[in-house]
Amino acid sequence: QVQLVESGGGLVQPGGSLRLSCAASGIVFSIYVMGWYRQAPGNQRELVARIRSGGTTTYKDSVKGRFTISRDNAKNTVTLQMNSLKPEDTAVYYCNANRPGWANNYWGQGTQVTVSA
């Protein structure tokens, strides 16, 4: 059974930081592309950042320079460090695991991030 369990969301003031973590089980973690997506009310789910098995990263333009994604293949975890948070970063953040070229695509349950004064 595949499980992606997110943690680290919460309420933070503008300019603050949060660190999201996702612990994966039931997959061969090292071969999966791991990503963080977010969905704000009334909006579609969008890619925030992803990291390939070899460490190559991709970021949404609006988070470049503020967010950093990393992975630990030994611990089956992926982390999103979010700095200089803005109110527009408010959303539910989802962890995703995708196996390139296969139909294997999994989601976590989501964690709320709220940036507000």
Backbone torsions as a table, in degrees:
resi	resn	phi	psi	omega
1	GLN	NA	127.3	-179.1
2	VAL	-84.8	133.8	175.7
3	GLN	-135.3	134.3	170.6
4	LEU	-122.9	116.8	-174.8
5	VAL	-117.1	114.1	-179.4
6	GLU	-90.6	153.3	174.1
7	SER	-152.7	161.2	172.8
8	GLY	107.5	-2.6	178.4
9	GLY	-72.3	174.8	178.3
10	GLY	159.1	-165.1	-179.7
11	LEU	-103.5	131.6	-180.0
12	VAL	-143.3	150.1	178.3
13	GLN	-78.0	155.2	175.1
14	PRO	-53.5	136.8	-176.5
15	GLY	90.3	-8.8	-178.7
16	GLY	-83.4	-175.6	-176.8
17	SER	-130.5	151.0	171.2
18	LEU	-142.2	154.3	177.9
19	ARG	-126.1	116.5	177.6
20	LEU	-97.7	140.4	176.4
21	SER	-126.9	150.4	178.1
22	CYS	-135.3	121.9	177.2
23	ALA	-104.0	125.1	-176.6
24	ALA	-107.0	144.6	174.0
25	SER	-145.1	155.9	178.1
26	GLY	84.7	4.5	177.0
27	ILE	-132.2	160.3	171.7
28	VAL	-82.9	88.8	-166.5
29	PHE	-53.5	-41.2	-170.5
30	SER	-64.0	-21.0	-177.5
31	ILE	-95.9	-2.6	-177.6
32	TYR	-93.6	144.3	166.1
33	VAL	-80.1	125.3	-178.8
34	MET	-106.6	138.0	-177.3
35	GLY	-141.2	160.9	170.9
36	TRP	-117.9	128.2	176.0
37	TYR	-119.1	164.6	174.9
38	ARG	-143.1	154.9	179.0
39	GLN	-141.7	118.7	175.8
40	ALA	-95.6	156.8	-179.1
41	PRO	-55.0	129.9	178.9
42	GLY	81.6	-2.2	-178.8
43	ASN	-113.2	161.0	173.6
44	GLN	-78.3	157.1	175.1
45	ARG	-67.7	135.8	-176.7
46	GLU	-131.8	151.2	177.4
47	LEU	-72.7	132.4	175.1
48	VAL	-101.1	-48.8	-179.6
49	ALA	-162.9	151.5	174.3
50	ARG	-145.9	158.3	-178.4
51	ILE	-139.1	129.1	-179.8
52	ARG	-82.4	170.6	-174.9
53	SER	-60.4	-31.2	-179.4
54	GLY	-85.9	-3.7	176.7
55	GLY	104.5	-3.7	177.3
56	THR	-65.5	134.1	-175.6
57	THR	-117.5	154.2	175.2
58	THR	-135.6	138.6	-179.3
59	TYR	-130.2	147.7	167.5
60	LYS	-63.7	140.6	-174.7
61	ASP	-54.9	-40.3	-173.3
62	SER	-71.8	-10.5	-179.6
63	VAL	-110.7	-4.8	179.6
64	LYS	-58.2	134.0	-179.2
65	GLY	85.6	-12.1	179.3
66	ARG	-113.0	-36.3	-177.1
67	PHE	-109.3	147.6	176.3
68	THR	-135.8	125.8	176.9
69	ILE	-102.2	142.6	178.1
70	SER	-147.8	161.2	179.6
71	ARG	-137.9	152.3	175.4
72	ASP	-125.8	101.2	-175.9
73	ASN	-69.1	-21.0	178.1
74	ALA	-76.4	-29.4	-177.9
75	LYS	-105.7	-0.1	-179.5
76	ASN	56.4	44.3	-179.7
77	THR	-129.7	150.1	173.0
78	VAL	-129.7	139.6	-173.8
79	THR	-126.7	144.1	174.2
80	LEU	-122.5	110.2	175.5
81	GLN	-89.6	121.0	-176.4
82	MET	-116.4	116.9	179.0
83	ASN	-116.1	164.6	178.1
84	SER	48.8	48.8	-175.7
85	LEU	-66.1	145.7	-179.1
86	LYS	-120.8	157.0	178.0
87	PRO	-55.1	-32.9	180.0
88	GLU	-71.8	-5.8	173.4
89	ASP	-83.4	-5.9	179.6
90	THR	-62.3	125.7	-177.8
91	ALA	-179.1	172.0	166.0
92	VAL	-88.7	127.9	-178.6
93	TYR	-102.8	131.7	-176.1
94	TYR	-118.8	137.5	172.2
95	CYS	-86.9	140.2	-178.9
96	ASN	-132.4	141.3	174.0
97	ALA	-124.2	124.7	-177.3
98	ASN	-132.3	131.5	177.4
99	ARG	-98.7	111.9	-176.2
100	PRO	-56.0	130.5	176.5
101	GLY	84.1	-1.0	179.4
102	TRP	-125.0	169.4	-179.7
103	ALA	-85.2	1.5	-177.1
104	ASN	-73.7	112.4	-179.0
105	ASN	-147.2	121.0	-172.2
106	TYR	-129.4	151.1	-179.0
107	TRP	-126.7	147.7	168.6
108	GLY	-82.4	-178.5	-176.0
109	GLN	-84.0	-14.6	178.6
110	GLY	96.5	149.7	176.0
111	THR	-137.8	135.9	-175.2
112	GLN	-80.9	132.7	171.3
113	VAL	-120.4	122.5	179.4
114	THR	-123.7	124.0	179.1
115	VAL	-112.7	109.7	-174.8
116	SER	-156.6	147.5	175.9
117	ALA	-83.5	NA	NA
